[in-house]
């Protein structure tokens, strides 16, 4: 049986230019993400505002263009006014989503400053769970209006004369979920999103608004939630959100690596629903997708449930601190490829989250080091080399049998053409756990290019983890690939993520 995978990549087989915000992330007031994560004033590497310079350096290395804030479930009980003004006067609150104690030491203004230092924009979420239209408008006025009004002048008095100029706003979080404070029905949320969005755009017509879609593709109201929400809010919003986490709690690694096919189908269903809403409205505007929570998440759930139920009201307790494995990094690579393949409709995405909480970056407590989890590296490679126009390869690959997804392609791949840099990058995962995969890719329109680098993530141990002391899971330089007469050939190791880079000859 022929085990070779073949690709045809043509420079005219374009999907769309990749929006840089596809490589966004997320920081919530949850666990140690903020306190002891990005902010630790007693740390030897803290700057004058108390932010960890080593964490900022790692975020800048990832080149994260946008960070969603402050939640997440946290936002549905967030009183933004408590988070601004003199720090010593800010009240402490019971934080109900994660049953922690919120000190409000870091708030809207401080986070906007941290994002600027990290080279990122802020994607701000408003509380539509326990609050509503007026509070969303007040926060927008505080952040974006230049001055001369109640809330813009409050910002100026707080030491921030220039507006924060936040361009992207989320209209609540996971409002379809019964776990959400202020959970709404489809019609309740759709009406609220429409009216909130309409009011906010009266204040600042330049902002972009994200309506809550389904919390995951298995919700009983999916995809009717999206259809009903857009029935009300189509004219007010620009994006609808998708959230999805995957895990391997059953220990079936081959089926786990097929979960990106679920993500692909989730995206396709939401796209179809958005287009139905547009057709029904006789609209000219396409609703794009904001995949603003995605990741692997399952390692820490049992411990977290015990802490929140039996030891509540701690300040920044360690929650959702998954330690990721090599196989988790492979699925993250596949999910990144899936997002690139849908660059025509997915314009925003946020790896959830960024520091300590289901995160690529971890920090040791008590003044310890910051270090890179296994999933840091596929995100780094995608963010670094996945800038340009996505090209959709025509793929023929051998199949791999899985327990829950049937027979799936052994190869998951996408190509990105950066015309300005005169570079072509092929991202490819061999998700067959047992067999090496010979790859033959025909590249049309790239005759003047040459192969410059082959980076790969490979391991003999699917459960290998990184730590502050050792980084066994990281990219390595590979040899043995060849590009001749328009054909790229390589042998991809079983269970590997591969980045093959080509550059045009001068």
Order of alpha helices (4+ residues) and beta strands (2+ residues): beta-beta-beta-alpha-beta-beta-beta-alpha-beta-alpha-alpha-beta-alpha-beta-alpha-beta-alpha-alpha-beta-alpha-alpha-beta-beta-beta-alpha-beta-beta-beta-beta-beta-beta-beta-beta-beta-beta-beta-beta
